[in-house]
Amino acid sequence: MTAWLGVSPAARRADAQAALWDRGAAGEQATAVLLAQLVARGWEVRHDVRLPGRRFNIDHVLISPCGTAVVVLDTKAWHRGRPTALVRGRVHCGTQDRHEQVVKVAGYADAVQAALGLSGVTVWPLLVVHGSPITGGRLEVRVPGRDGPVHVLGPGYLVPTLAVAPRVRDPRHAEAVAARVDVVLRPYGEGG
């Protein structure tokens, strides 16, 4: 039907996918700007990393100033006109079930926890959603097999939520954890 316009359905799908990637990249950049505020508070931040041998990338990884927590943060850009809420325990953006994305970030955190192999360091999964307003600004979502929740936050809640982390700083311990993160997680573009 669109052949007379010179636009194939495959080309339209490719254009739509490219538009999604552009929105996702803009969301990641906006999150990176927000995370820069935490560096002054002693947080270490890494962007766009992966576990060698794995196909997924991790948008942002944060190391707390006390060195007892690592945050695996995934950024999403969802439809601005549709609110994000919990529906029967599952995350929805409007009528679309997006719970699988919450489960994925929980899996990324579990994989990072295992790969780091650091006792006394907890890896927390966090999802930041740009565009779609989140009911109450934040959700705590349970995922089977995890003790703690996955936090789903609007961008305005990101810095305040992490800034209340333990006020105790242990720069030496945090530096050691950051060094281990840098060994285990590689920049996404690197081979391996």
C-alpha positions as CSV (number, residue, x, y, z in Angstrom):
1,M,0.0,0.0,0.0
2,T,2.9,2.4,0.8
3,A,5.0,1.2,-2.1
4,W,3.7,4.0,-4.4
5,L,5.2,6.4,-1.8
6,G,8.5,4.6,-1.9
7,V,8.1,3.7,1.8
8,S,8.0,0.0,2.6
9,P,6.6,-1.4,5.9
10,A,10.1,-2.5,6.8
11,A,11.4,1.0,6.3
12,R,8.6,2.4,8.5
13,R,9.5,-0.1,11.2
14,A,13.2,0.8,11.0
15,D,12.3,4.5,11.3
16,A,10.1,3.8,14.3
17,Q,12.8,1.8,16.0
18,A,15.4,4.6,15.3
19,A,12.9,7.1,16.9
20,L,12.7,4.9,20.0
21,W,16.4,4.7,20.3
22,D,16.7,8.5,20.0
23,R,14.2,9.0,22.8
24,G,16.0,6.4,24.9
25,A,19.3,8.1,24.3
26,A,17.8,11.5,25.3
27,G,16.4,9.9,28.5
28,E,19.9,8.4,29.3
29,Q,21.5,11.8,28.8
30,A,18.9,13.5,31.0
31,T,19.6,10.9,33.7
32,A,23.3,11.4,33.4
33,V,22.8,15.2,34.0
34,L,20.8,14.4,37.2
35,L,23.4,11.9,38.4
36,A,26.2,14.5,38.1
37,Q,24.7,16.1,41.1
38,L,25.5,13.0,43.2
39,V,29.2,13.1,42.4
40,A,29.6,16.2,44.6
41,R,28.1,14.1,47.4
42,G,30.7,11.4,47.1
43,W,29.0,9.0,44.6
44,E,30.9,7.4,41.8
45,V,29.0,7.1,38.5
46,R,29.7,4.9,35.5
47,H,27.7,5.1,32.2
48,D,26.9,2.6,29.5
49,V,28.7,-0.5,30.8
50,R,28.2,-4.3,30.5
51,L,29.3,-7.6,31.9
52,P,31.7,-9.2,29.4
53,G,30.0,-12.1,27.7
54,R,26.5,-10.7,28.2
55,R,24.4,-9.0,25.6
56,F,22.7,-6.3,27.7
57,N,24.1,-2.9,28.6
58,I,23.6,-1.2,31.9
59,D,22.8,2.5,31.4
60,H,24.3,3.7,34.7
61,V,26.0,2.2,37.7
62,L,26.5,4.1,40.9
63,I,28.8,3.4,43.9
64,S,27.6,4.8,47.2
65,P,30.0,7.1,49.2
66,C,30.1,4.5,52.0
67,G,30.9,1.7,49.6
68,T,28.2,-0.6,50.8
69,A,25.8,-0.2,47.9
70,V,26.0,-0.3,44.1
71,V,23.0,0.9,42.1
72,V,22.2,-0.6,38.7
73,L,20.1,2.0,37.0
74,D,18.1,1.6,33.8
75,T,16.6,4.6,32.1
76,K,13.3,4.5,30.1
77,A,11.5,7.1,28.1
78,W,7.8,6.2,28.1
79,H,4.8,7.9,26.6
80,R,4.3,11.3,28.1
81,G,0.5,11.1,27.9
82,R,0.1,7.8,29.8
83,P,0.7,7.5,33.5
84,T,2.9,4.7,35.0
85,A,1.2,2.8,37.8
86,L,1.0,-0.6,39.5
87,V,-1.9,-2.6,38.2
88,R,-2.3,-5.9,40.2
89,G,1.3,-5.8,41.2
90,R,2.6,-5.2,37.7
91,V,4.0,-1.9,36.2
92,H,1.9,-0.4,33.4
93,C,2.4,2.7,31.3
94,G,-1.2,3.5,30.5
95,T,-2.7,0.2,29.3
96,Q,0.7,-1.3,28.3
97,D,2.3,-3.9,30.6
98,R,5.9,-2.8,31.2
99,H,6.6,-5.2,34.0
100,E,9.1,-7.2,32.0
101,Q,11.4,-4.2,32.0
102,V,11.3,-4.0,35.8
103,V,12.1,-7.7,35.9
104,K,15.1,-7.2,33.5
105,V,16.7,-4.5,35.7
106,A,16.3,-6.8,38.7
107,G,18.1,-9.5,36.7
108,Y,20.9,-7.0,35.7
109,A,21.4,-6.2,39.4
110,D,21.5,-9.9,40.4
111,A,24.1,-10.6,37.6
112,V,26.2,-7.6,38.8
113,Q,25.9,-8.8,42.4
114,A,27.2,-12.2,41.5
115,A,30.0,-10.9,39.2
116,L,31.2,-8.4,41.8
117,G,31.4,-11.1,44.5
118,L,31.8,-8.5,47.3
119,S,30.4,-9.4,50.7
120,G,28.8,-6.5,52.5
121,V,28.0,-4.8,49.2
122,T,24.4,-4.8,48.1
123,V,23.4,-4.2,44.5
124,W,20.1,-2.3,44.1
125,P,18.0,-2.2,40.9
126,L,16.5,1.1,40.0
127,L,14.4,2.2,37.0
128,V,14.0,5.9,36.1
129,V,11.2,6.7,33.7
130,H,11.2,9.9,31.7
131,G,8.0,11.2,30.0
132,S,5.3,9.2,31.7
133,P,4.2,10.6,35.0
134,I,4.6,8.0,37.8
135,T,1.7,7.6,40.2
136,G,3.0,9.2,43.4
137,G,6.3,9.9,41.8
138,R,7.8,6.6,42.7
139,L,6.8,2.9,42.9
140,E,8.3,0.1,44.9
141,V,7.8,-3.1,42.9
142,R,8.2,-6.6,44.1
143,V,9.9,-9.1,41.7
144,P,9.7,-12.9,42.5
145,G,13.0,-14.1,43.9
146,R,14.2,-10.8,45.2
147,D,14.2,-9.7,48.9
148,G,14.0,-6.0,48.2
149,P,12.0,-4.0,45.8
150,V,12.9,-2.5,42.4
151,H,12.4,1.2,42.7
152,V,10.7,2.9,39.7
153,L,11.2,6.6,39.9
154,G,10.3,9.7,38.1
155,P,13.4,11.9,37.3
156,G,12.5,14.4,40.0
157,Y,12.8,11.6,42.7
158,L,16.1,10.2,41.6
159,V,18.6,12.6,43.3
160,P,16.5,13.0,46.5
161,T,16.1,9.3,46.8
162,L,19.8,8.5,46.5
163,A,21.0,11.6,48.4
164,V,19.5,10.1,51.6
165,A,21.8,7.1,51.4
166,P,23.9,6.6,54.5
167,R,25.6,9.8,55.3
168,V,28.7,8.0,56.5
169,R,31.5,8.2,54.0
170,D,34.2,5.6,53.7
171,P,36.2,6.9,50.7
172,R,38.7,4.0,50.9
173,H,36.1,1.4,50.9
174,A,34.1,3.2,48.2
175,E,37.3,3.4,46.1
176,A,37.9,-0.3,46.4
177,V,34.3,-1.1,45.4
178,A,34.6,1.3,42.4
179,A,37.9,-0.4,41.4
180,R,36.2,-3.8,41.4
181,V,33.2,-2.4,39.4
182,D,35.7,-1.1,36.8
183,V,37.3,-4.6,36.5
184,V,34.0,-6.4,36.3
185,L,32.0,-4.0,34.2
186,R,33.5,-2.8,30.9
187,P,32.5,0.1,28.7
188,Y,29.7,-1.2,26.4
189,G,31.7,-0.6,23.2
190,E,34.6,-2.7,24.3
191,G,34.8,-6.3,22.9
192,G,34.8,-9.4,25.1
